[in-house]
Structures are given as C-alpha cells and as structure tokens.
Amino acid sequence: MRPQQWAKSLLVFVPIVAAHRFYEGDLWRSLFLAFLVFNAGSSGQYILNDILDLASDRAHPSKGKRPLAGGAMTVRSGIVLALALVATSLCVSYVFLPRPFTAILVLYHAMGSLYSAYLRKIAWVDVVVLVAMYILRLFGGAAVANIVISPWLLTFSVAFFFSLAMLKRTSEIACQVQHSWPEARPAYTRGTRLSLLVSGMTSGGAALLILAFYMRSEHALLAYRTPVHLWLLCPLLAFWLGRFWMLADRGRVGVDPVSFMLRDAVSYAVLLCSVLSFWAAL
C-alpha cells in the first residue's frame, strides 16, 4: 500500500492554504476525508502497478523485496485488496464528498490504470501522466473547498511537479549505474540521463521564475500584508531543488524520492523556514 506515498495526498490542503482559509473547521474535516480517500485510491493503484509489473520487479534488487514480488502476498490477494481500496475510495467519495470531487477521483483512477497498463512504457508520456495525477489532487482539494485554483498556483505546480517527476527517473537511472542494476524502464536508458537532468532542472528553474513573478504581481500585493517576506521562498526552493537534483544524479536518493524526502532532515528544515516566511507575509 506504500503509506509513505500518502504524503502526496497532502496536496488536497494546498488550495485552502493558498486562499488563507485556515479557520473553517468543517472544511478541514471534509478535506481530511478527501485526503483519506486519495490515500485509499492511490494504494489500490500501487498494488495494481505491482501486479502488472511483477516479472520485472522480481528481477530488480530493490523492488524484488516488495510483498508481491517477494512472495509474501499472493497475486489473488493483491487483486482483491486493490479492488477493495479503489471501490472504497469511490463509494466514500460519492456518499460524503461533492460530486466534482468524485468526478476528479474517477479520472484519477482511470489515468492510474492506463498508466500502470500502458502509458508508463512510453517515454515522457509517463512523466506527463505523473504530473497530471499530482495536479488532480490539487483540483480535488479545490473541488471540496469550492475554490478556483489561480493560474499562478497551477503554472507553478505544473513546472515544479515536472521537475520532481523527471528527478525520479534520473534517480532510478543513477541507481542502475551505481549498483549495476538491470534497467527497470525500457523507455529510459542510461543514455537519456543527461536529457532528463537538463529538462528536470529547467522545469525547476521555470517554477522559480513563476514564483518570483508572482511576488511582484498585484495579486500578491493584495493578498499579503508584507509580501516582501515571501522572497525568502525563492532561495529556499532554489537550494532545495539544487541539492535534491545533485543527490539524485549521484544515486543517493534511491528509486523512491518521496521516501527519501520523508527521512531527510534538510527537507524538514527548508519546509519550516518556508512556513515561517509564508506566515510572516500574512
């Protein structure tokens, strides 16, 4: 079920934070339920992915330790659990959450299934799908809160998540080179490492530029009491992305960047400083 990946579902809270709607208890409860729904749904998708990728996972030194690939769980049990998680997420969403959120969740499951079955085998298309599934979490949170996501947040998120998605592919190739592992993704050979690195860092730079332009926008001047404090976010993000990319290219991030971030003290320090900067601007 990969509970470490549930951190991605925290994106459902981003729209109300960006809209400064901190004190609406009922809204937080609804978003927490949306968070749980996305967790259940994404876990079902991960199990489906493992079932479809069973042969290559068994040949992989790291992924071969997963329950399905390692034999600790049968394929039949995996199918039952995956279907139960997906069905639960859809039923709970339909009964307790707004219809637009349920529509977004259905689209998320459709994209996840297509990704696991086919799209992950196509270079660059798989990255686009991963980014789209990040963005759907944002729209899910916005649907629950009845908020329209601003163009600033949307364009920043697309550029930022493109950088992270390509960082994941770069890190996988770096681990293959460092540990002499077999290539797990035929769409990405060791020869594509440089193009991924350049594209990913360019996307990260684009995210920084969008953030910097936002600081000077009329929207920021109206939304924050002292927006000058937001400028601290630019060097913090530049440092975090630069360090993360350097570690990924050296193979030190591993095949799962999210797990690395959850264990990384520097990432928590950057997050704390970012929250303080945001709060000071308010």
C-alpha positions in Angstrom: 0.0 0.0 0.0 3.1 2.2 0.3 1.9 4.5 3.1 5.0 6.7 2.6 3.4 7.8 -0.7 0.4 9.2 1.2 2.3 12.4 1.7 1.4 13.3 -1.9 -2.2 13.5 -0.9 -1.4 16.4 1.4 -1.8 18.4 -1.8 -5.6 18.5 -1.3 -4.9 21.0 1.5 -2.9 23.4 -0.6 -5.8 25.3 -2.2 -7.3 26.4 1.2 -3.8 27.3 2.5 -3.2 29.4 -0.7 -6.6 31.0 -0.2 -5.9 31.7 3.5 -9.0 29.9 4.7 -7.4 28.5 7.9 -10.2 28.7 10.4 -13.0 26.7 8.8 -13.3 23.6 10.8 -15.9 21.9 8.7 -13.8 22.4 5.6 -10.8 20.9 7.2 -12.8 17.8 8.2 -14.1 17.4 4.6 -10.5 17.8 3.2 -9.2 15.3 5.7 -11.8 12.8 4.4 -10.7 13.7 0.8 -7.1 13.0 2.0 -8.0 9.6 3.3 -10.0 8.8 0.1 -7.0 9.7 -2.1 -4.8 7.6 0.1 -7.0 4.5 -0.3 -7.3 5.1 -4.0 -3.6 5.6 -4.6 -2.8 2.5 -2.5 -5.1 0.5 -4.8 -3.3 1.9 -7.8 0.1 1.0 -6.4 -0.9 -2.6 -5.8 -2.3 -2.8 -9.4 1.0 -1.4 -10.6 2.9 -4.1 -8.7 0.7 -6.9 -10.1 1.2 -5.7 -13.7 5.0 -5.2 -13.1 5.6 -8.5 -11.2 8.1 -10.1 -13.6 10.4 -7.0 -13.8 10.1 -6.3 -10.0 11.3 -9.9 -9.2 14.4 -9.3 -11.2 15.1 -6.0 -9.5 17.4 -6.0 -6.5 15.3 -3.3 -4.6 11.8 -3.7 -6.0 12.1 -7.5 -5.6 11.6 -7.1 -1.8 8.1 -5.8 -2.2 5.4 -8.1 -0.8 4.0 -9.3 -4.2 7.4 -9.7 -5.9 8.9 -11.3 -2.8 6.1 -13.8 -2.5 4.9 -12.6 0.9 1.5 -11.8 -0.7 -0.3 -13.8 -3.4 -1.5 -12.2 -6.6 -5.0 -13.1 -5.9 -4.9 -11.4 -2.5 -3.3 -8.3 -4.2 -6.1 -8.1 -6.7 -8.8 -8.4 -4.0 -7.1 -5.7 -1.9 -6.6 -3.3 -4.8 -10.2 -3.6 -5.9 -11.4 -3.2 -2.4 -9.4 0.0 -1.9 -10.4 1.6 -5.2 -14.1 0.7 -4.6 -14.0 2.1 -1.0 -12.4 5.3 -2.2 -15.1 5.8 -4.8 -18.0 4.8 -2.5 -16.9 7.1 0.3 -16.4 10.0 -2.1 -19.8 9.5 -3.7 -21.6 9.4 -0.4 -19.8 12.1 1.7 -18.0 14.5 -0.7 -19.1 16.8 -3.5 -19.8 15.4 -7.0 -17.0 17.3 -8.7 -14.5 15.7 -6.3 -15.9 12.2 -7.2 -15.5 13.0 -10.9 -11.9 14.0 -10.3 -11.3 10.8 -8.4 -12.8 8.7 -11.2 -10.5 10.5 -13.7 -7.6 9.8 -11.3 -8.3 6.1 -11.2 -8.7 6.0 -15.0 -5.4 7.7 -15.5 -3.7 5.5 -12.9 -5.0 2.3 -14.5 -3.9 3.5 -18.0 -0.5 4.4 -16.6 0.0 1.0 -15.0 -1.2 -0.9 -18.0 0.4 1.0 -20.9 1.4 4.7 -20.5 4.3 4.1 -18.2 6.1 2.3 -21.1 6.1 5.5 -23.2 9.0 7.9 -22.5 7.9 11.4 -21.4 4.2 10.5 -21.7 4.6 8.7 -18.3 6.1 11.9 -16.8 3.1 13.9 -18.1 0.7 11.4 -16.5 2.5 11.5 -13.2 2.3 15.3 -13.2 -1.4 15.2 -14.1 -2.0 12.9 -11.1 -0.3 15.4 -8.8 -2.4 18.2 -10.2 -5.6 16.2 -9.8 -5.0 16.1 -6.1 -4.9 19.9 -6.1 -8.1 20.1 -8.1 -9.7 17.6 -5.7 -9.0 19.8 -2.7 -10.3 22.8 -4.6 -13.5 21.0 -5.5 -14.1 20.2 -1.9 -13.5 23.8 -0.8 -15.3 25.2 -3.8 -12.2 27.2 -4.7 -11.0 28.2 -8.2 -7.2 27.4 -8.5 -5.4 30.6 -9.6 -3.2 30.5 -12.8 -0.2 31.3 -10.6 -0.6 28.2 -8.4 -1.4 26.0 -11.4 1.5 27.0 -13.6 3.9 26.9 -10.6 2.7 23.4 -9.7 3.0 22.0 -13.2 6.6 23.2 -13.6 7.5 22.1 -10.0 6.0 18.6 -10.4 7.6 18.1 -13.9 10.9 18.7 -12.2 10.1 16.1 -9.5 8.8 13.6 -11.9 11.9 13.8 -14.1 14.1 13.7 -10.9 12.5 10.3 -10.1 13.5 8.9 -13.5 17.0 10.4 -13.2 17.5 8.9 -9.7 16.4 5.5 -11.0 19.0 5.6 -13.8 21.7 6.8 -11.4 21.0 3.8 -9.1 21.2 1.5 -12.1 24.6 2.8 -13.0 25.9 2.9 -9.4 24.8 -0.5 -8.4 24.9 -2.2 -11.8 21.2 -2.9 -11.6 19.3 -4.0 -14.7 17.3 -1.3 -16.5 13.8 -1.3 -14.9 12.2 1.0 -17.5 12.9 0.2 -21.2 11.7 3.7 -22.1 14.6 5.3 -20.2 18.1 4.0 -20.9 21.3 5.3 -19.4 21.7 7.4 -22.5 18.7 9.5 -21.6 20.1 10.5 -18.2 21.5 13.8 -19.4 18.3 14.9 -21.2 16.3 14.1 -18.1 18.7 16.1 -16.0 18.6 19.1 -18.2 14.8 19.0 -18.7 14.2 18.5 -15.0 16.4 21.3 -13.8 15.0 23.6 -16.5 11.5 22.9 -15.2 12.7 23.6 -11.6 14.1 26.9 -12.8 10.8 27.7 -14.5 9.0 27.1 -11.2 11.4 29.5 -9.5 10.7 32.2 -12.2 6.9 31.8 -11.8 7.3 32.2 -8.1 9.4 35.3 -8.5 7.0 36.9 -10.9 4.1 36.1 -8.5 5.9 38.1 -5.8 5.8 41.2 -8.0 2.2 40.7 -9.1 -0.8 42.7 -7.9 -2.4 39.6 -6.6 0.4 39.0 -4.1 0.4 42.7 -3.0 -3.3 42.5 -2.3 -3.3 39.0 -0.6 -0.4 39.6 1.8 0.2 42.3 4.4 4.0 42.2 3.9 4.7 40.2 0.7 8.4 41.1 0.9 8.8 38.2 3.3 7.7 35.8 0.6 11.0 36.5 -1.3 12.7 34.1 1.1 10.8 31.3 -0.6 12.9 31.7 -3.8 16.4 31.0 -2.3 14.9 28.2 -0.2 13.3 26.5 -3.2 16.5 27.0 -5.3 18.6 25.4 -2.6 16.2 22.5 -2.0 15.8 21.7 -5.7 19.6 22.1 -6.4 20.6 19.8 -3.6 17.9 17.3 -4.4 18.9 17.1 -8.0 22.6 16.8 -7.1 21.9 13.9 -4.7 19.6 12.2 -7.3 22.3 12.4 -10.0 24.7 10.8 -7.6 22.3 7.9 -6.9 21.8 8.9 -3.3 18.0 9.5 -3.4 17.2 5.9 -4.4 14.3 4.7 -6.5 11.7 6.4 -4.3 12.3 10.2 -3.8 9.3 10.6 -1.6 10.7 8.1 0.9 14.0 10.0 0.8 12.3 13.3 1.5 10.4 11.9 4.5 13.7 10.8 6.0 15.6 14.0 5.1 16.2 16.5 7.9 17.3 19.2 5.5 13.9 19.0 3.7 12.1 19.5 7.0 14.3 22.5 7.8 13.5 24.0 4.4 9.8 23.3 5.0 9.9 25.0 8.4 11.6 28.1 7.0 9.1 28.3 4.2 6.1 28.1 6.6 7.7 30.9 8.7 8.2 33.0 5.6 4.6 32.5 4.5 3.3 33.3 8.0 5.4 36.4 8.3 4.0 37.6 4.9 0.4 37.2 6.2 
